[in-house]
Amino acid sequence: MDCNEIQARLEQFVDRELSTDEAAEVQDHLDRCPPCVHIYHFETSMRRLVRRACCESAPESLRAKILEAGR
C-alpha cells in the first residue's frame, strides 16, 4: 500500500474496523513511514482530545428518541 491508501484507511485502522491482514499491512507501513505515522499520531491525539472535551451525556429523552427511531 502507498501513503494515499494508508491515509484513506487510517480511520478504519484506529477504529479497529480492518481485517487482521489489512491492519497488519497498515501497521507495517506505519512502522516504515514517518510521515504516515505522524498523521496516525495526530489522528489518535485528536480523538483523545475530543473524547475528553465531550464528557456530557445526552439527555435521557434524546436517548429514548434515538433508540425508538432505530426500531
Secondary structure, DSSP 8 states (H G I E B T S, - for coil): --HHHHHHHHHHHHTT-S-HHHHHHHHHHHHH-HHHHHHHHHHHHHHHHHHHH------HHHHHHHHHHT-
